[in-house]
Structure formats: structure tokens, C-alpha cells
Amino acid sequence: MATVKELKDKINNSNSLSGLLVPITIVLLGALIVFGISKMLSEERGYKDLVRELQSRTFGNKWVAAYELSKLITTKKIPAEDLAWVHAELIQLYSDAADQRTKNFLVVAVSAMENQNSFPFLLKALSDGDRDIQFAAVNGLARLPEQGHYDWSGVAKHLEKSEDEGLIQSILLCFAKHRVGDSNLIAKNFITHSNLMIRNAALTLLIIQGEKSLTHLVSESLEMRSGQGNQLTPDQVFGLKSNILTAIEKSSVSDWVNELNKFSLNDPDLRIQGRARELLNVLKK
């Protein structure tokens, strides 16, 4: 049976956030919920059984039930007609939960539903004092349908006052994914941050928002190499560059063709070379 620490280690080493990459250890639970600790579950239970276990005053490992329920949600094994009921129950169970671990996996389960009505709940979870719950909430916010109408002001306030560099990076990428209005003004406050990961997230957001006076920053990011004045691994460098390439693609702005030709086509990482060729073909059309 896997331990809680082993589960978190597996999840922490994930680097996916709705198309944008977070190449440092950030808790992005929703993106990997179908992996991890499937062997720890000795028997398969239905979603109604799991909800009853979470409601029980005597059942012990409620966080395991919450995890298993989130897996059923992710793999679409709950009938569509019951999703609204499960969603409401999860939110109520979070309010009633006593331990942080169970609350954490309840946020993961709600996030897996990708329901735009989850926004107020996830905003509340973002204000929890537990770091894992905060990261799960940001991941949930990033996974919400892009066509929804959300008031991001509360998230922006949390970003402005946060001192957690990993959380700052994740919120910036969440804003980038949703193209949050006026978030470019916030991103400019982080474009010169001492943390390279935060600078990359801010740059990603600004590119997606259509900012064009960033040539030197884009060149600097695409020219980056592992071990050259940094302690980044090749995979981390790949993640940072992939963010920039994804942002250029989403912006549909052809201003970056020269940078792609100059740096990305000659990148030592063949993955970046291939991605750049695909992107250049799109931008030149």
C-alpha cells in the first residue's frame, strides 16, 4: 500500500497545468488523478457508497474515499444525471470535514468535475491556510471551462499578497489559460521577479494577452540552456520553453517568427525543434 507521502511525491512531480507546464514541484492533483496509488485500493466501490463513507461519522480514512471518488469523476464513471448531486455533496462535505487531508482530496474531486459552478467553492478553498489545498484549488480554477464567466478579482488579490513563489507561478499560469482581463497589468509586476519560474509564468501570460514589446525577454527564454548560470534540469528548461511556445500559439501573433527561427529551430532539445517547426507553419499561413 502506498503511503500519503508517496502519493504526494508522485503528484508533486507532475508538470501539467491545462496545456501550460509547471516544471517545478507544484501540487497539481487534478491533472494526475487517474494515476498514483491505484494499488492502495483493495476493492472497487460505487460512487454512492463513497459518498456515504464520506458522510459517515465513524468511517476512518475518508481521504481515501475522496481520492477514489475523484478517480471515478475523472474517468467519467458517474452518470450525468447524478453529477449535480455529487457536486453539491462534495462541497457540503468540505465544509464539514475536520482534517486537511480529506479536505484536500475533496477539492481534487470537485476540480475533476470541471464545473463552472465550482468557482465560488474553489475561491474559498484558495483562502485555506493549507498549502496543498491552495494548490489543488488553483489547479481546479485552471481546469474550469474557459467559456464561463468568473470574477477573478478575489484570485488577483490572493496573488498580490501571496509570498509563496510556487503558488504565484501557478496563479499566473491559471490567468494565462483563462486569458483573464487586465491580468497583464498584474503580470508586469512579476516580469522582473528574482525567481526565474515566476518570470517565465508572467511572460507566458503577457504573450497570450498580446503584449508585443517583449522581444528581449522572449529571446532570453528561448535561448536558455540547462546549467548556464542556472540549476535547471533539461526537462525544466523544456517546460519553460514550452510555456513560451504555447503562449505564442495561443496569441496567434506572428511577431515572434524571427525569434523562433533564430533560437528554437536550433535548440539542442529535439522536442523544442519539432514544436517550433509546427508553430512556424501555423504562423506563416
C-alpha positions as CSV (number, residue, x, y, z in Angstrom):
1,M,0.0,0.0,0.0
2,A,1.4,3.4,-1.0
3,T,1.8,6.0,1.8
4,V,0.4,9.5,1.7
5,K,3.9,10.8,1.2
6,E,4.5,8.6,-1.8
7,L,1.2,9.8,-3.3
8,K,2.2,13.4,-2.9
9,D,5.6,12.8,-4.3
10,K,4.1,11.2,-7.4
11,I,1.7,14.2,-7.8
12,N,4.3,16.8,-7.0
13,N,6.5,15.6,-9.8
14,S,3.7,16.2,-12.4
15,N,4.2,19.2,-14.7
16,S,0.9,19.6,-16.5
17,L,-1.5,22.5,-16.0
18,S,-4.1,22.8,-18.7
19,G,-1.6,23.0,-21.6
20,L,0.9,25.0,-19.7
21,L,3.8,23.4,-18.0
22,V,5.0,24.0,-14.4
23,P,8.5,22.5,-14.3
24,I,8.9,22.6,-10.5
25,T,7.3,20.5,-7.8
26,I,3.9,22.0,-7.5
27,V,0.9,20.1,-6.3
28,L,-1.4,19.7,-9.3
29,L,-3.6,17.0,-8.1
30,G,-6.4,17.1,-10.6
31,A,-4.2,16.5,-13.7
32,L,-2.9,13.2,-12.5
33,I,-5.8,11.8,-10.5
34,V,-6.1,8.7,-12.7
35,F,-2.5,7.7,-11.7
36,G,-0.7,7.4,-8.4
37,I,-1.9,4.9,-5.8
38,S,-4.5,2.7,-7.5
39,K,-2.9,-0.3,-5.8
40,M,-3.8,1.0,-2.4
41,L,-7.5,0.4,-3.0
42,S,-8.3,-3.2,-2.3
43,E,-11.9,-3.2,-3.7
44,E,-13.9,-1.1,-6.0
45,R,-16.8,0.8,-4.6
46,G,-19.6,2.7,-6.3
47,Y,-19.8,6.5,-6.1
48,K,-22.8,6.4,-3.8
49,D,-21.0,4.1,-1.4
50,L,-18.1,6.5,-1.4
51,V,-20.3,9.5,-0.7
52,R,-21.9,7.6,2.2
53,E,-18.4,6.7,3.6
54,L,-17.5,10.4,3.5
55,Q,-20.8,11.3,5.3
56,S,-20.2,8.6,7.9
57,R,-19.2,9.8,11.4
58,T,-17.4,6.5,12.1
59,F,-15.6,5.8,8.8
60,G,-11.9,6.3,9.2
61,N,-9.8,7.0,6.1
62,K,-12.2,9.5,4.4
63,W,-9.4,10.9,2.3
64,V,-9.1,7.6,0.6
65,A,-12.8,7.7,-0.2
66,A,-12.4,11.2,-1.5
67,Y,-9.5,10.2,-3.7
68,E,-11.3,7.2,-5.1
69,L,-14.4,9.3,-5.8
70,S,-12.3,11.8,-7.7
71,K,-10.9,9.0,-9.8
72,L,-14.4,7.9,-10.7
73,I,-15.3,11.5,-11.7
74,T,-12.2,11.8,-13.9
75,T,-12.8,8.6,-15.7
76,K,-16.5,9.6,-16.3
77,K,-17.9,6.7,-14.3
78,I,-20.7,8.7,-12.7
79,P,-24.0,9.1,-14.6
80,A,-24.5,12.6,-15.9
81,E,-27.9,12.9,-14.1
82,D,-26.1,12.4,-10.7
83,L,-23.2,14.8,-11.2
84,A,-25.1,17.8,-9.8
85,W,-25.9,15.8,-6.6
86,V,-22.3,14.6,-6.2
87,H,-21.1,18.2,-6.8
88,A,-23.4,19.5,-4.0
89,E,-22.4,16.7,-1.6
90,L,-18.7,17.3,-2.1
91,I,-19.0,21.0,-1.3
92,Q,-21.0,20.2,1.8
93,L,-18.6,17.5,2.9
94,Y,-15.7,20.0,2.6
95,S,-17.5,22.4,4.9
96,D,-18.0,19.5,7.4
97,A,-14.5,17.9,7.1
98,A,-12.3,18.1,10.1
99,D,-8.9,17.0,8.7
100,Q,-6.9,18.8,6.0
101,R,-6.0,15.7,4.1
102,T,-9.7,14.9,3.4
103,K,-10.4,18.5,2.5
104,N,-7.5,18.4,0.1
105,F,-8.9,15.4,-1.8
106,L,-12.4,16.8,-1.7
107,V,-11.0,19.9,-3.6
108,V,-9.4,17.5,-6.0
109,A,-12.7,15.7,-6.6
110,V,-14.6,19.0,-7.2
111,S,-11.8,20.1,-9.5
112,A,-12.1,16.9,-11.5
113,M,-15.7,17.8,-12.3
114,E,-14.6,20.9,-14.3
115,N,-17.9,22.5,-13.4
116,Q,-18.1,26.3,-13.8
117,N,-20.4,26.4,-10.7
118,S,-17.4,25.3,-8.7
119,F,-15.7,28.8,-8.9
120,P,-17.0,30.2,-5.5
121,F,-16.0,27.0,-3.8
122,L,-12.5,26.9,-5.3
123,L,-12.1,30.6,-4.4
124,K,-12.9,29.7,-0.8
125,A,-10.5,26.8,-0.8
126,L,-7.8,29.1,-2.1
127,S,-8.0,31.0,1.1
128,D,-7.4,27.9,3.2
129,G,-4.2,28.0,5.2
130,D,-3.1,24.6,3.9
131,R,-0.7,24.9,1.0
132,D,-1.7,21.6,-0.6
133,I,-5.4,22.7,-0.6
134,Q,-4.4,26.1,-2.1
135,F,-2.5,24.4,-5.0
136,A,-5.4,22.0,-5.6
137,A,-7.8,25.0,-5.7
138,V,-5.6,26.8,-8.3
139,N,-5.5,23.6,-10.4
140,G,-9.3,23.4,-10.2
141,L,-9.6,27.0,-11.2
142,A,-7.3,26.4,-14.2
143,R,-9.5,23.4,-15.2
144,L,-12.8,25.3,-15.3
145,P,-14.4,25.7,-18.7
146,E,-12.9,28.7,-20.5
147,Q,-16.3,29.9,-21.7
148,G,-17.5,30.6,-18.1
149,H,-17.9,34.0,-16.6
150,Y,-15.8,34.3,-13.5
151,D,-15.0,37.2,-11.2
152,W,-11.2,36.8,-10.8
153,S,-10.7,39.8,-8.5
154,G,-10.5,37.6,-5.4
155,V,-7.8,35.4,-7.0
156,A,-5.9,38.5,-8.1
157,K,-5.9,39.8,-4.5
158,H,-4.6,36.5,-3.3
159,L,-1.9,36.6,-5.9
160,E,-0.8,40.1,-4.9
161,K,-0.5,39.3,-1.2
162,S,1.0,35.8,-1.6
163,E,4.6,35.1,-0.7
164,D,4.5,31.5,-1.9
165,E,6.5,31.5,-5.1
166,G,5.1,28.2,-6.4
167,L,1.6,29.5,-5.8
168,I,2.3,32.8,-7.6
169,Q,3.6,30.9,-10.6
170,S,0.5,28.6,-10.7
171,I,-1.9,31.5,-10.4
172,L,-0.2,33.4,-13.2
173,L,-0.4,30.3,-15.5
174,C,-4.1,29.9,-14.5
175,F,-4.7,33.5,-15.6
176,A,-2.9,32.8,-18.8
177,K,-5.0,29.8,-19.5
178,H,-8.2,31.8,-19.0
179,R,-6.9,35.0,-20.6
180,V,-8.1,36.9,-17.5
181,G,-8.8,40.5,-18.4
182,D,-6.3,43.1,-17.0
183,S,-4.1,40.3,-15.7
184,N,-1.4,41.7,-18.0
185,L,-1.2,44.6,-15.6
186,I,-0.6,42.2,-12.7
187,A,1.9,40.1,-14.7
188,K,4.1,43.2,-15.3
189,N,4.7,43.3,-11.6
190,F,6.3,39.9,-11.8
191,I,8.2,40.2,-15.1
192,T,11.4,41.2,-13.2
193,H,10.9,38.9,-10.2
194,S,14.1,37.2,-8.9
195,N,12.5,33.8,-9.4
196,L,13.0,32.5,-13.0
197,M,9.9,30.4,-12.8
198,I,7.7,33.3,-11.9
199,R,9.3,35.5,-14.6
200,N,8.5,32.7,-17.1
201,A,4.9,32.5,-16.0
202,A,4.5,36.3,-16.2
203,L,6.0,36.3,-19.7
204,T,3.7,33.5,-20.7
205,L,0.7,35.4,-19.6
206,L,1.8,38.7,-21.3
207,I,2.4,36.9,-24.6
208,I,-1.0,35.3,-24.5
209,Q,-2.6,38.7,-23.8
210,G,-1.0,40.1,-26.9
211,E,1.9,42.1,-25.5
212,K,4.5,42.7,-28.2
213,S,7.2,44.7,-26.6
214,L,8.8,41.6,-25.1
215,T,11.4,40.7,-27.8
216,H,14.4,40.6,-25.5
217,L,12.6,38.6,-22.8
218,V,11.3,36.0,-25.4
219,S,14.8,35.7,-26.9
220,E,16.3,35.3,-23.4
221,S,13.8,32.5,-22.6
222,L,14.2,30.6,-25.9
223,E,18.0,30.9,-25.8
224,M,18.1,29.4,-22.3
225,R,20.3,26.3,-21.7
226,S,20.4,23.9,-18.8
227,G,23.4,24.6,-16.5
228,Q,24.2,28.0,-18.0
229,G,24.0,30.2,-14.9
230,N,21.1,28.2,-13.5
231,Q,20.4,25.0,-11.7
232,L,17.7,23.8,-14.1
233,T,17.4,20.3,-15.4
234,P,16.9,19.8,-19.2
235,D,13.3,18.8,-18.5
236,Q,12.7,22.1,-16.5
237,V,14.2,24.1,-19.4
238,F,11.9,22.2,-21.8
239,G,9.0,23.1,-19.6
240,L,9.9,26.8,-19.5
241,K,10.4,27.0,-23.3
242,S,7.2,25.0,-23.9
243,N,5.3,27.6,-22.0
244,I,6.6,30.3,-24.3
245,L,5.8,28.3,-27.4
246,T,2.3,27.5,-26.2
247,A,1.7,31.2,-25.4
248,I,2.9,32.2,-28.9
249,E,0.5,29.7,-30.4
250,K,-2.5,30.9,-28.3
251,S,-1.7,34.6,-29.1
252,S,-1.8,33.9,-32.8
253,V,0.6,36.8,-33.2
254,S,3.3,36.4,-36.0
255,D,5.7,38.9,-34.4
256,W,7.7,36.0,-32.9
257,V,8.7,34.3,-36.2
258,N,12.2,35.8,-36.1
259,E,12.8,34.5,-32.5
260,L,11.6,31.1,-33.4
261,N,13.8,30.9,-36.5
262,K,16.8,32.2,-34.6
263,F,16.6,30.1,-31.4
264,S,14.0,27.3,-31.4
265,L,14.9,25.7,-34.7
266,N,18.5,25.3,-33.5
267,D,17.6,24.3,-30.0
268,P,19.5,21.3,-28.6
269,D,16.3,19.7,-27.5
270,L,14.7,18.0,-30.5
271,R,11.3,18.3,-28.8
272,I,11.6,22.1,-29.0
273,Q,12.8,22.0,-32.6
274,G,9.8,20.0,-33.6
275,R,7.3,22.1,-31.7
276,A,8.9,25.3,-33.3
277,R,8.5,23.9,-36.8
278,E,4.9,23.1,-36.2
279,L,4.3,26.6,-34.8
280,L,6.1,28.4,-37.6
281,N,4.0,26.6,-40.2
282,V,0.9,27.9,-38.4
283,L,2.1,31.4,-38.0
284,K,3.2,31.7,-41.6
285,K,-0.2,30.8,-43.0
